[in-house]
Amino acid sequence: EAEVAQSPRYKITEKSQAVAFWCDPISGHATLYWYRQILGQGPELLVQFQDESVVDDSQLPKDRFSAERLKGVDSTLKIQPAELGDSAMYLCASSREGLAGAGRTDTQYFGPGTRLTVL
Amino acid sequence: AQKITQTQPGMFVQEKEAVTLDCTYDTSDPSYGLFWYKQPSSGEMIFLIYQGSYDQQNATEGRYSLNFQKARKSANLVISASQLGDSAMYFCAMTPLGAGSYQLTFGKGTKLSVIP
């Protein structure tokens, strides 16, 4: 069964350092999402891509976070500089396509996540 | 704006018994989708079941069923014949079915513990 791949699984860094997370969605999935999950909470969307284009990054802290999906396949999320409050699980998800206005949606499948600890 | 409320921080169930996890939602969107995900301690979010707001029948997937009551804005998850491997966090989520972002709005989750 196809899966969403993420790496690394765990990352420990010191504040002010740069960190990067990688995600490879299920093959053929056009839509890719990055979520952040703080301990004890549900995930919250950071950014959504449709192919290589950003659809929604309204909740991405753009002063320190950046995301790209250059060829419309895998994606990288970067934090520079990392802050203590960035400690969280970073989850990547993909779906076949977001069908705007179609009255239905495709299921989002999640990867195993990257657990970030900022010291 | 959308909001998901899960009022049960933790639940216990005896192995082989059924359990209901509560979820209520609030939205101004006329069309929406409701999801349940399972998150074991390993961290991965595992899709369990989906219900569309216009679906006439309640969704079922194996031991999982969704008790959808549109007028009450509730979408409770029922797990039948609980197994030890069902111990995990369970999240209810929703997304609008219209133009724009399909971001999932999640609740805070319910931690289910299955007792042997």
gemmi code that builds the backbone of each chain (N, CA, C; Angstrom):
import gemmi

chains = {
    "A": [
        ("GLU", (0.843, -1.198, 0.000), (0.000, 0.000, 0.000), (0.876, 1.245, 0.000)),
        ("ALA", (0.565, 2.207, -0.881), (1.350, 3.425, -0.996), (1.228, 4.256, 0.277)),
        ("GLU", (2.340, 4.917, 0.644), (2.361, 5.708, 1.864), (3.016, 7.044, 1.615)),
        ("VAL", (2.724, 7.987, 2.487), (3.412, 9.272, 2.485), (4.696, 9.104, 3.289)),
        ("ALA", (5.819, 9.511, 2.716), (7.103, 9.379, 3.388), (7.537, 10.726, 3.951)),
        ("GLN", (8.110, 10.704, 5.132), (8.644, 11.916, 5.736), (9.992, 11.610, 6.369)),
        ("SER", (10.868, 12.601, 6.334), (12.140, 12.478, 7.056), (12.636, 13.848, 7.471)),
        ("PRO", (13.398, 13.921, 8.575), (13.645, 12.821, 9.489), (12.435, 12.526, 10.360)),
        ("ARG", (12.449, 11.436, 11.093), (11.355, 11.144, 12.018), (11.473, 11.989, 13.278)),
        ("TYR", (12.700, 12.244, 13.690), (12.952, 13.036, 14.894), (14.071, 14.028, 14.595)),
        ("LYS", (13.913, 15.236, 15.178), (14.934, 16.261, 14.994), (15.039, 17.070, 16.278)),
        ("ILE", (16.255, 17.158, 16.795), (16.531, 18.006, 17.951), (17.476, 19.097, 17.490)),
        ("THR", (17.136, 20.334, 17.789), (17.962, 21.451, 17.376), (17.968, 22.515, 18.458)),
        ("GLU", (18.907, 23.408, 18.359), (18.949, 24.524, 19.289), (18.261, 25.725, 18.651)),
        ("LYS", (17.724, 26.564, 19.492), (17.059, 27.763, 18.958), (18.067, 28.582, 18.158)),
        ("SER", (17.529, 29.255, 17.171), (18.273, 30.076, 16.217), (18.879, 29.268, 15.072)),
        ("GLN", (18.830, 27.949, 15.171), (19.338, 27.123, 14.078), (18.264, 26.954, 13.003)),
        ("ALA", (18.710, 26.514, 11.836), (17.786, 26.227, 10.741), (17.487, 24.729, 10.708)),
        ("VAL", (16.237, 24.402, 10.394), (15.851, 22.994, 10.253), (15.032, 22.837, 8.976)),
        ("ALA", (15.069, 21.642, 8.430), (14.307, 21.357, 7.210), (13.697, 19.974, 7.306)),
        ("PHE", (12.469, 19.876, 6.819), (11.742, 18.608, 6.813), (11.375, 18.285, 5.364)),
        ("TRP", (11.370, 16.976, 5.077), (11.085, 16.550, 3.712), (9.854, 15.640, 3.684)),
        ("CYS", (9.078, 15.751, 2.626), (7.883, 14.930, 2.470), (7.763, 14.452, 1.024)),
        ("ASP", (7.482, 13.164, 0.859), (7.213, 12.600, -0.457), (5.798, 12.040, -0.443)),
        ("PRO", (4.866, 12.638, -1.166), (3.466, 12.199, -1.092), (3.252, 10.886, -1.829)),
        ("ILE", (2.065, 10.350, -1.702), (1.685, 9.160, -2.452), (1.745, 9.494, -3.941)),
        ("SER", (2.286, 8.591, -4.718), (2.459, 8.825, -6.138), (1.137, 9.174, -6.812)),
        ("GLY", (1.161, 10.258, -7.575), (-0.040, 10.662, -8.292), (-0.926, 11.630, -7.522)),
        ("HIS", (-0.607, 11.874, -6.264), (-1.410, 12.814, -5.476), (-0.993, 14.244, -5.808)),
        ("ALA", (-1.965, 15.029, -6.248), (-1.665, 16.388, -6.685), (-1.599, 17.379, -5.527)),
        ("THR", (-2.308, 17.079, -4.462), (-2.407, 18.035, -3.362), (-1.567, 17.583, -2.181)),
        ("LEU", (-0.803, 18.505, -1.621), (0.070, 18.206, -0.495), (-0.143, 19.241, 0.595)),
        ("TYR", (-0.201, 18.778, 1.824), (-0.464, 19.643, 2.980), (0.653, 19.465, 4.007)),
        ("TRP", (1.009, 20.558, 4.667), (1.846, 20.515, 5.872), (1.005, 21.001, 7.052)),
        ("TYR", (0.983, 20.169, 8.108), (0.272, 20.509, 9.338), (1.278, 20.549, 10.488)),
        ("ARG", (0.953, 21.339, 11.505), (1.731, 21.364, 12.736), (0.807, 20.931, 13.870)),
        ("GLN", (1.307, 20.015, 14.707), (0.517, 19.515, 15.822), (1.290, 19.733, 17.121)),
        ("ILE", (0.782, 20.649, 17.927), (1.362, 20.907, 19.238), (0.831, 19.846, 20.192)),
        ("LEU", (1.651, 19.442, 21.147), (1.287, 18.387, 22.086), (-0.062, 18.673, 22.751)),
        ("GLY", (-0.972, 17.705, 22.674), (-2.272, 17.851, 23.306), (-3.322, 18.528, 22.442)),
        ("GLN", (-2.961, 18.840, 21.199), (-3.881, 19.520, 20.287), (-4.055, 18.699, 19.009)),
        ("GLY", (-5.043, 19.105, 18.214), (-5.165, 18.531, 16.894), (-4.262, 19.269, 15.923)),
        ("PRO", (-3.957, 18.667, 14.780), (-3.104, 19.332, 13.786), (-3.754, 20.599, 13.240)),
        ("GLU", (-2.906, 21.555, 12.858), (-3.372, 22.794, 12.222), (-2.596, 22.989, 10.932)),
        ("LEU", (-3.319, 23.396, 9.876), (-2.686, 23.547, 8.570), (-1.701, 24.696, 8.546)),
        ("LEU", (-0.521, 24.429, 7.974), (0.446, 25.482, 7.720), (0.379, 25.937, 6.256)),
        ("VAL", (0.385, 24.967, 5.336), (0.414, 25.328, 3.916), (-0.171, 24.170, 3.104)),
        ("GLN", (-0.835, 24.540, 2.000), (-1.404, 23.561, 1.075), (-0.899, 23.854, -0.326)),
        ("PHE", (-0.443, 22.820, -1.028), (-0.002, 22.921, -2.419), (-0.969, 22.162, -3.327)),
        ("GLN", (-1.225, 22.721, -4.484), (-1.876, 22.014, -5.569), (-0.834, 21.959, -6.682)),
        ("ASP", (-0.334, 20.738, -6.938), (0.848, 20.582, -7.798), (1.971, 21.431, -7.211)),
        ("GLU", (2.552, 22.351, -7.983), (3.661, 23.135, -7.438), (3.221, 24.489, -6.883)),
        ("SER", (1.923, 24.768, -6.952), (1.419, 26.081, -6.546), (0.870, 26.069, -5.125)),
        ("VAL", (1.136, 27.151, -4.400), (0.571, 27.309, -3.061), (-0.898, 27.709, -3.175)),
        ("VAL", (-1.765, 26.938, -2.521), (-3.196, 27.253, -2.506), (-3.556, 28.058, -1.272)),
        ("ASP", (-2.948, 27.701, -0.146), (-3.281, 28.363, 1.120), (-2.048, 28.332, 2.011)),
        ("ASP", (-1.533, 29.484, 2.338), (-0.434, 29.584, 3.317), (-0.751, 30.672, 4.327)),
        ("SER", (-2.031, 30.897, 4.553), (-2.449, 31.989, 5.427), (-2.015, 31.794, 6.875)),
        ("GLN", (-1.768, 30.536, 7.274), (-1.371, 30.278, 8.652), (0.111, 29.924, 8.779)),
        ("LEU", (0.852, 30.152, 7.748), (2.295, 29.908, 7.777), (3.013, 31.161, 8.272)),
        ("PRO", (3.793, 31.048, 9.357), (4.541, 32.228, 9.854), (5.682, 32.555, 8.885)),
        ("LYS", (5.416, 33.423, 7.967), (6.315, 33.608, 6.824), (7.624, 34.304, 7.177)),
        ("ASP", (7.699, 34.873, 8.379), (8.962, 35.496, 8.759), (10.035, 34.453, 9.029)),
        ("ARG", (9.627, 33.220, 9.358), (10.615, 32.196, 9.674), (10.373, 30.871, 8.957)),
        ("PHE", (9.182, 30.657, 8.459), (8.845, 29.394, 7.803), (8.788, 29.598, 6.286)),
        ("SER", (9.249, 28.589, 5.565), (9.091, 28.589, 4.109), (8.813, 27.160, 3.651)),
        ("ALA", (8.098, 27.048, 2.563), (7.773, 25.728, 2.019), (7.837, 25.789, 0.504)),
        ("GLU", (8.292, 24.710, -0.091), (8.340, 24.644, -1.549), (8.036, 23.241, -2.037)),
        ("ARG", (7.550, 23.208, -3.260), (7.243, 21.942, -3.931), (7.559, 22.172, -5.410)),
        ("LEU", (8.843, 22.261, -5.681), (9.325, 22.798, -6.953), (8.820, 22.043, -8.176)),
        ("LYS", (8.829, 20.720, -8.143), (8.412, 19.951, -9.324), (7.038, 19.343, -9.141)),
        ("GLY", (6.337, 19.800, -8.121), (4.991, 19.302, -7.896), (4.939, 17.889, -7.369)),
        ("VAL", (6.074, 17.412, -6.820), (6.071, 16.054, -6.264), (6.402, 16.155, -4.784)),
        ("ASP", (7.709, 16.022, -4.422), (8.067, 16.103, -3.010), (8.163, 17.553, -2.565)),
        ("SER", (8.213, 17.734, -1.251), (8.143, 19.078, -0.687), (9.101, 19.205, 0.494)),
        ("THR", (9.555, 20.432, 0.721), (10.412, 20.735, 1.864), (9.815, 21.879, 2.660)),
        ("LEU", (9.796, 21.724, 3.965), (9.373, 22.776, 4.892), (10.601, 23.185, 5.699)),
        ("LYS", (10.870, 24.475, 5.739), (12.050, 24.977, 6.437), (11.659, 25.969, 7.520)),
        ("ILE", (12.415, 25.930, 8.606), (12.252, 26.912, 9.675), (13.619, 27.549, 9.916)),
        ("GLN", (13.670, 28.875, 9.822), (14.915, 29.585, 10.082), (14.634, 30.999, 10.564)),
        ("PRO", (15.001, 31.346, 11.795), (15.592, 30.494, 12.812), (14.525, 29.796, 13.650)),
        ("ALA", (14.860, 28.635, 14.176), (13.919, 27.914, 15.032), (13.799, 28.599, 16.383)),
        ("GLU", (12.576, 28.553, 16.933), (12.304, 29.112, 18.250), (11.756, 28.008, 19.153)),
        ("LEU", (11.820, 28.240, 20.458), (11.373, 27.222, 21.415), (9.931, 26.791, 21.141)),
        ("GLY", (9.087, 27.738, 20.775), (7.678, 27.465, 20.519), (7.408, 26.649, 19.277)),
        ("ASP", (8.449, 26.383, 18.486), (8.264, 25.568, 17.276), (8.300, 24.078, 17.581)),
        ("SER", (8.603, 23.706, 18.812), (8.620, 22.289, 19.181), (7.229, 21.706, 18.977)),
        ("ALA", (7.138, 20.704, 18.131), (5.837, 20.148, 17.744), (6.072, 18.962, 16.816)),
        ("MET", (4.974, 18.316, 16.439), (5.006, 17.297, 15.385), (4.621, 17.980, 14.082)),
        ("TYR", (5.400, 17.752, 13.050), (5.096, 18.312, 11.730), (4.653, 17.172, 10.824)),
        ("LEU", (3.406, 17.262, 10.397), (2.777, 16.200, 9.618), (2.576, 16.643, 8.175)),
        ("CYS", (2.879, 15.733, 7.277), (2.627, 15.961, 5.862), (1.480, 15.045, 5.435)),
        ("ALA", (0.612, 15.537, 4.599), (-0.502, 14.734, 4.081), (-0.640, 14.977, 2.589)),
        ("SER", (-1.244, 14.015, 1.900), (-1.513, 14.220, 0.480), (-2.882, 13.661, 0.129)),
        ("SER", (-3.447, 14.200, -0.939), (-4.711, 13.693, -1.467), (-4.634, 13.740, -2.974)),
        ("ARG", (-5.480, 12.936, -3.625), (-5.416, 12.840, -5.083), (-5.566, 14.206, -5.717)),
        ("GLU", (-6.605, 14.898, -5.328), (-6.817, 16.242, -5.859), (-7.862, 16.931, -5.006)),
        ("GLY", (-7.717, 18.240, -4.869), (-8.735, 19.004, -4.181), (-9.717, 19.476, -5.227)),
        ("LEU", (-10.915, 18.967, -5.220), (-11.873, 19.277, -6.272), (-12.728, 20.455, -5.862)),
        ("ALA", (-12.248, 21.642, -6.147), (-12.941, 22.854, -5.763), (-14.312, 22.887, -6.417)),
        ("GLY", (-15.331, 23.063, -5.602), (-16.677, 23.224, -6.120), (-17.325, 21.943, -6.566)),
        ("ALA", (-16.659, 20.836, -6.392), (-17.226, 19.590, -6.890), (-18.179, 18.952, -5.892)),
        ("GLY", (-18.251, 19.539, -4.716), (-19.181, 18.992, -3.740), (-18.683, 17.736, -3.086)),
        ("ARG", (-17.397, 17.422, -3.305), (-16.838, 16.275, -2.612), (-15.371, 16.545, -2.384)),
        ("THR", (-14.753, 15.714, -1.620), (-13.350, 15.914, -1.323), (-12.660, 14.570, -1.289)),
        ("ASP", (-11.363, 14.568, -1.512), (-10.585, 13.343, -1.418), (-9.959, 13.228, -0.043)),
        ("THR", (-9.852, 12.013, 0.435), (-9.283, 11.764, 1.751), (-7.830, 12.188, 1.782)),
        ("GLN", (-7.427, 12.820, 2.880), (-6.027, 13.168, 3.092), (-5.350, 12.022, 3.851)),
        ("TYR", (-4.235, 11.557, 3.305), (-3.463, 10.496, 3.933), (-2.187, 11.102, 4.496)),
        ("PHE", (-1.890, 10.742, 5.737), (-0.786, 11.362, 6.453), (0.460, 10.480, 6.492)),
        ("GLY", (1.599, 11.133, 6.565), (2.856, 10.458, 6.799), (3.089, 10.266, 8.286)),
        ("PRO", (4.236, 9.678, 8.659), (4.509, 9.384, 10.071), (4.890, 10.607, 10.893)),
        ("GLY", (5.172, 11.733, 10.226), (5.486, 12.959, 10.953), (6.950, 13.105, 11.313)),
        ("THR", (7.338, 14.355, 11.575), (8.656, 14.677, 12.114), (8.448, 15.348, 13.459)),
        ("ARG", (9.008, 14.751, 14.490), (8.866, 15.335, 15.833), (10.061, 16.242, 16.083)),
        ("LEU", (9.790, 17.550, 16.179), (10.842, 18.548, 16.364), (10.908, 18.998, 17.814)),
        ("THR", (12.102, 18.988, 18.359), (12.357, 19.534, 19.685), (13.388, 20.644, 19.558)),
        ("VAL", (13.018, 21.824, 20.022), (13.928, 22.974, 19.983), (14.394, 23.277, 21.407)),
        ("LEU", (15.703, 23.227, 21.608), (16.273, 23.437, 22.952), (16.777, 24.857, 23.132)),
    ],
    "B": [
        ("ALA", (-16.013, 30.183, 9.432), (-15.071, 29.451, 10.276), (-15.712, 28.135, 10.721)),
        ("GLN", (-14.869, 27.158, 10.940), (-15.349, 25.849, 11.369), (-14.773, 25.520, 12.729)),
        ("LYS", (-15.537, 24.765, 13.516), (-15.061, 24.364, 14.828), (-15.503, 22.938, 15.121)),
        ("ILE", (-14.581, 22.162, 15.661), (-14.852, 20.789, 16.077), (-14.676, 20.700, 17.587)),
        ("THR", (-15.640, 20.096, 18.268), (-15.558, 19.939, 19.721), (-15.608, 18.463, 20.081)),
        ("GLN", (-14.582, 18.018, 20.787), (-14.554, 16.666, 21.333), (-14.468, 16.818, 22.845)),
        ("THR", (-15.543, 16.471, 23.519), (-15.660, 16.788, 24.945), (-15.070, 15.725, 25.868)),
        ("GLN", (-14.658, 14.601, 25.317), (-14.127, 13.511, 26.134), (-12.607, 13.462, 25.996)),
        ("PRO", (-11.870, 13.982, 26.955), (-10.405, 13.932, 26.847), (-9.895, 12.489, 26.858)),
        ("GLY", (-10.563, 11.634, 27.668), (-10.138, 10.251, 27.761), (-11.322, 9.335, 27.965)),
        ("MET", (-11.192, 8.122, 27.394), (-12.252, 7.115, 27.526), (-11.607, 5.769, 27.792)),
        ("PHE", (-12.313, 4.936, 28.581), (-11.874, 3.569, 28.804), (-12.967, 2.625, 28.298)),
        ("VAL", (-12.543, 1.526, 27.713), (-13.507, 0.523, 27.256), (-12.909, -0.862, 27.489)),
        ("GLN", (-13.787, -1.790, 27.829), (-13.349, -3.167, 28.007), (-13.164, -3.811, 26.633)),
        ("GLU", (-12.142, -4.624, 26.526), (-11.917, -5.355, 25.267), (-13.186, -6.091, 24.868)),
        ("LYS", (-13.498, -6.060, 23.577), (-14.647, -6.717, 22.942), (-15.947, -5.948, 23.116)),
        ("GLU", (-15.935, -4.855, 23.900), (-17.127, -4.038, 24.032), (-17.138, -2.944, 22.967)),
        ("ALA", (-18.302, -2.328, 22.773), (-18.417, -1.200, 21.848), (-18.204, 0.115, 22.608)),
        ("VAL", (-17.741, 1.126, 21.880), (-17.515, 2.441, 22.499), (-17.896, 3.532, 21.512)),
        ("THR", (-18.430, 4.633, 22.038), (-18.803, 5.784, 21.211), (-17.966, 6.983, 21.603)),
        ("LEU", (-17.320, 7.573, 20.621), (-16.532, 8.791, 20.823), (-17.312, 9.966, 20.239)),
        ("ASP", (-17.495, 10.994, 21.067), (-18.366, 12.101, 20.672), (-17.637, 13.157, 19.854)),
        ("CYS", (-18.383, 13.755, 18.932), (-17.866, 14.857, 18.122), (-19.031, 15.760, 17.738)),
        ("THR", (-18.947, 17.023, 18.067), (-19.909, 18.006, 17.565), (-19.148, 19.044, 16.760)),
        ("TYR", (-19.846, 19.655, 15.824), (-19.177, 20.592, 14.932), (-20.032, 21.832, 14.723)),
        ("ASP", (-19.395, 22.870, 14.251), (-20.087, 24.108, 13.925), (-19.492, 24.645, 12.635)),
        ("THR", (-20.361, 24.988, 11.701), (-19.902, 25.511, 10.419), (-21.015, 26.301, 9.758)),
        ("SER", (-20.638, 27.264, 8.950), (-21.606, 28.020, 8.154), (-21.632, 27.517, 6.717)),
        ("ASP", (-20.763, 26.561, 6.400), (-20.729, 26.018, 5.044), (-21.928, 25.095, 4.820)),
        ("PRO", (-22.603, 25.214, 3.690), (-23.768, 24.360, 3.433), (-23.391, 22.920, 3.116)),
        ("SER", (-22.145, 22.739, 2.661), (-21.693, 21.419, 2.271), (-20.331, 21.158, 2.897)),
        ("TYR", (-20.189, 19.998, 3.529), (-18.946, 19.739, 4.249), (-18.724, 18.233, 4.369)),
        ("GLY", (-17.490, 17.891, 4.706), (-17.142, 16.497, 4.931), (-16.610, 16.318, 6.336)),
        ("LEU", (-16.904, 15.179, 6.926), (-16.486, 14.864, 8.286), (-15.599, 13.622, 8.267)),
        ("PHE", (-14.524, 13.652, 9.015), (-13.558, 12.563, 9.058), (-13.262, 12.160, 10.500)),
        ("TRP", (-12.869, 10.913, 10.658), (-12.249, 10.458, 11.887), (-10.879, 9.858, 11.552)),
        ("TYR", (-9.893, 10.254, 12.383), (-8.542, 9.727, 12.259), (-8.112, 9.129, 13.597)),
        ("LYS", (-7.263, 8.118, 13.505), (-6.657, 7.482, 14.679), (-5.186, 7.827, 14.703)),
        ("GLN", (-4.671, 8.196, 15.878), (-3.254, 8.519, 16.005), (-2.634, 7.689, 17.133)),
        ("PRO", (-1.957, 6.597, 16.777), (-1.247, 5.818, 17.801), (-0.077, 6.626, 18.370)),
        ("SER", (0.568, 6.076, 19.359), (1.689, 6.785, 19.999), (2.838, 7.038, 19.025)),
        ("SER", (2.892, 6.283, 17.938), (3.944, 6.490, 16.941), (3.780, 7.814, 16.189)),
        ("GLY", (2.576, 8.385, 16.204), (2.388, 9.717, 15.648), (1.653, 9.815, 14.337)),
        ("GLU", (1.600, 8.738, 13.562), (0.949, 8.814, 12.257), (-0.559, 8.943, 12.399)),
        ("MET", (-1.171, 9.782, 11.583), (-2.627, 9.926, 11.554), (-3.185, 8.924, 10.552)),
        ("ILE", (-4.026, 8.025, 11.031), (-4.573, 6.959, 10.193), (-6.033, 7.257, 9.910)),
        ("PHE", (-6.388, 7.354, 8.625), (-7.770, 7.614, 8.233), (-8.651, 6.427, 8.588)),
        ("LEU", (-9.810, 6.715, 9.199), (-10.741, 5.661, 9.583), (-12.018, 5.671, 8.755)),
        ("ILE", (-12.664, 6.860, 8.667), (-14.005, 6.886, 8.084), (-14.351, 8.300, 7.660)),
        ("TYR", (-15.204, 8.405, 6.617), (-15.621, 9.701, 6.069), (-17.134, 9.743, 5.906)),
        ("GLN", (-17.711, 10.927, 6.186), (-19.152, 11.158, 5.987), (-19.331, 12.498, 5.293)),
        ("GLY", (-20.024, 12.523, 4.180), (-20.368, 13.770, 3.514), (-21.677, 14.311, 4.063)),
        ("SER", (-21.803, 15.617, 4.092), (-22.992, 16.212, 4.727), (-24.272, 15.890, 3.969)),
        ("TYR", (-24.154, 15.538, 2.686), (-25.352, 15.220, 1.917), (-25.580, 13.716, 1.780)),
        ("ASP", (-24.700, 12.939, 2.403), (-24.885, 11.486, 2.318), (-26.114, 11.084, 3.127)),
        ("GLN", (-26.951, 10.249, 2.540), (-28.184, 9.844, 3.203), (-27.953, 8.766, 4.245)),
        ("GLN", (-26.974, 7.924, 3.975), (-26.702, 6.808, 4.873), (-25.522, 7.149, 5.784)),
        ("ASN", (-25.548, 6.634, 7.000), (-24.393, 6.745, 7.882), (-23.263, 5.875, 7.354)),
        ("ALA", (-22.039, 6.403, 7.432), (-20.888, 5.672, 6.899), (-20.500, 4.522, 7.818)),
        ("THR", (-20.034, 3.428, 7.211), (-19.492, 2.305, 7.969), (-18.228, 1.812, 7.260)),
        ("GLU", (-17.238, 1.411, 8.057), (-15.988, 0.843, 7.546), (-15.542, -0.236, 8.529)),
        ("GLY", (-15.911, -1.475, 8.244), (-15.536, -2.567, 9.138), (-16.125, -2.380, 10.525)),
        ("ARG", (-15.261, -2.307, 11.548), (-15.746, -2.133, 12.924), (-16.082, -0.697, 13.271)),
        ("TYR", (-15.856, 0.223, 12.327), (-16.119, 1.642, 12.577), (-17.422, 2.061, 11.893)),
        ("SER", (-18.220, 2.816, 12.609), (-19.398, 3.427, 12.010), (-19.514, 4.853, 12.531)),
        ("LEU", (-20.123, 5.694, 11.717), (-20.262, 7.095, 12.071), (-21.736, 7.386, 12.272)),
        ("ASN", (-22.096, 7.810, 13.455), (-23.477, 8.156, 13.783), (-23.655, 9.650, 13.488)),
        ("PHE", (-24.136, 9.952, 12.294), (-24.246, 11.326, 11.806), (-25.656, 11.848, 12.051)),
        ("GLN", (-25.760, 12.907, 12.854), (-27.043, 13.555, 13.119), (-26.893, 15.019, 12.726)),
        ("LYS", (-27.296, 15.328, 11.500), (-27.049, 16.640, 10.919), (-27.728, 17.750, 11.701)),
        ("ALA", (-28.963, 17.532, 12.128), (-29.699, 18.577, 12.845), (-29.038, 18.914, 14.177)),
        ("ARG", (-28.426, 17.930, 14.784), (-27.747, 18.139, 16.053), (-26.289, 18.503, 15.858)),
        ("LYS", (-25.835, 18.490, 14.618), (-24.432, 18.781, 14.297), (-23.491, 17.881, 15.088)),
        ("SER", (-23.785, 16.600, 15.016), (-22.910, 15.646, 15.689), (-22.496, 14.546, 14.729)),
        ("ALA", (-21.308, 14.016, 14.949), (-20.738, 12.972, 14.087), (-19.934, 12.027, 14.965)),
        ("ASN", (-20.631, 11.245, 15.748), (-19.975, 10.376, 16.720), (-19.415, 9.126, 16.050)),
        ("LEU", (-18.252, 8.691, 16.512), (-17.623, 7.471, 16.011), (-17.980, 6.316, 16.936)),
        ("VAL", (-18.449, 5.224, 16.364), (-18.741, 4.015, 17.125), (-17.747, 2.940, 16.711)),
        ("ILE", (-17.035, 2.394, 17.689), (-16.119, 1.277, 17.438), (-16.734, 0.047, 18.086)),
        ("SER", (-16.992, -0.962, 17.295), (-17.579, -2.189, 17.840), (-16.467, -3.184, 18.148)),
        ("ALA", (-16.720, -4.055, 19.099), (-15.792, -5.137, 19.441), (-14.358, -4.614, 19.600)),
        ("SER", (-14.167, -3.740, 20.582), (-12.867, -3.088, 20.779), (-11.734, -4.097, 20.932)),
        ("GLN", (-10.588, -3.718, 20.391), (-9.388, -4.539, 20.482), (-8.286, -3.737, 21.170)),
        ("LEU", (-7.299, -4.444, 21.722), (-6.214, -3.751, 22.419), (-5.509, -2.761, 21.492)),
        ("GLY", (-5.425, -3.097, 20.223), (-4.769, -2.227, 19.257), (-5.546, -0.959, 18.946)),
        ("ASP", (-6.763, -0.847, 19.466), (-7.547, 0.373, 19.272), (-7.123, 1.482, 20.228)),
        ("SER", (-6.305, 1.166, 21.204), (-5.832, 2.185, 22.148), (-5.008, 3.219, 21.395)),
        ("ALA", (-5.475, 4.468, 21.421), (-4.846, 5.545, 20.641), (-5.610, 6.839, 20.880)),
        ("MET", (-5.105, 7.923, 20.264), (-5.857, 9.176, 20.210), (-6.754, 9.129, 18.986)),
        ("TYR", (-7.964, 9.660, 19.113), (-8.906, 9.707, 18.005), (-9.314, 11.157, 17.773)),
        ("PHE", (-9.192, 11.575, 16.507), (-9.497, 12.957, 16.143), (-10.651, 13.000, 15.160)),
        ("CYS", (-11.581, 13.885, 15.438), (-12.650, 14.225, 14.515), (-12.206, 15.459, 13.730)),
        ("ALA", (-12.515, 15.515, 12.449), (-12.085, 16.643, 11.619), (-13.141, 16.923, 10.552)),
        ("MET", (-13.117, 18.148, 10.026), (-14.045, 18.492, 8.964), (-13.396, 19.410, 7.956)),
        ("THR", (-13.983, 19.456, 6.751), (-13.503, 20.330, 5.697), (-14.701, 20.814, 4.893)),
        ("PRO", (-14.669, 22.048, 4.418), (-15.758, 22.514, 3.558), (-15.671, 21.856, 2.192)),
        ("LEU", (-16.774, 21.685, 1.539), (-16.803, 21.130, 0.194), (-17.199, 22.227, -0.770)),
        ("GLY", (-16.274, 23.080, -1.075), (-16.515, 24.166, -2.005), (-15.201, 24.656, -2.539)),
        ("ALA", (-15.203, 25.820, -3.144), (-13.972, 26.347, -3.714), (-12.974, 26.717, -2.636)),
        ("GLY", (-11.703, 26.578, -2.976), (-10.677, 27.023, -2.053), (-9.973, 25.901, -1.335)),
        ("SER", (-9.410, 26.226, -0.191), (-8.593, 25.290, 0.565), (-9.430, 24.161, 1.137)),
        ("TYR", (-8.861, 22.987, 1.125), (-9.506, 21.832, 1.728), (-8.845, 21.460, 3.042)),
        ("GLN", (-8.398, 22.480, 3.765), (-7.740, 22.168, 5.022), (-8.713, 21.488, 5.961)),
        ("LEU", (-8.181, 20.546, 6.724), (-8.955, 19.878, 7.750), (-8.882, 20.687, 9.039)),
        ("THR", (-10.030, 20.898, 9.663), (-10.093, 21.483, 10.993), (-10.315, 20.341, 11.973)),
        ("PHE", (-9.398, 20.190, 12.919), (-9.431, 19.076, 13.849), (-9.945, 19.495, 15.219)),
        ("GLY", (-10.521, 18.540, 15.938), (-10.791, 18.709, 17.351), (-9.542, 18.431, 18.161)),
        ("LYS", (-9.674, 18.478, 19.493), (-8.520, 18.257, 20.356), (-8.247, 16.784, 20.625)),
        ("GLY", (-9.164, 15.943, 20.218), (-8.928, 14.515, 20.325), (-9.458, 13.888, 21.599)),
        ("THR", (-9.643, 12.569, 21.526), (-10.047, 11.744, 22.669), (-9.059, 10.593, 22.775)),
        ("LYS", (-8.514, 10.397, 23.949), (-7.591, 9.272, 24.153), (-8.387, 8.058, 24.595)),
        ("LEU", (-8.372, 7.024, 23.777), (-9.091, 5.791, 24.079), (-8.120, 4.756, 24.630)),
        ("SER", (-8.493, 4.168, 25.744), (-7.693, 3.085, 26.326), (-8.569, 1.845, 26.403)),
        ("VAL", (-8.103, 0.750, 25.804), (-8.832, -0.510, 25.817), (-8.233, -1.393, 26.910)),
        ("ILE", (-9.100, -1.850, 27.797), (-8.669, -2.628, 28.960), (-8.867, -4.115, 28.678)),
        ("PRO", (-7.836, -4.933, 28.916), (-7.978, -6.391, 28.664), (-9.001, -7.012, 29.598)),
    ],
}
model = gemmi.Model(1)
for chain_id, residues in chains.items():
    chain = gemmi.Chain(chain_id)
    for i, (resn, *xyz) in enumerate(residues, 1):
        res = gemmi.Residue()
        res.name, res.seqid = resn, gemmi.SeqId(i, " ")
        for name, pos in zip(("N", "CA", "C"), xyz):
            atom = gemmi.Atom()
            atom.name, atom.element = name, gemmi.Element(name[0])
            atom.pos, atom.b_iso = gemmi.Position(*pos), 0.0
            res.add_atom(atom)
        chain.add_residue(res)
    model.add_chain(chain)
structure = gemmi.Structure()
structure.add_model(model)
structure.setup_entities()
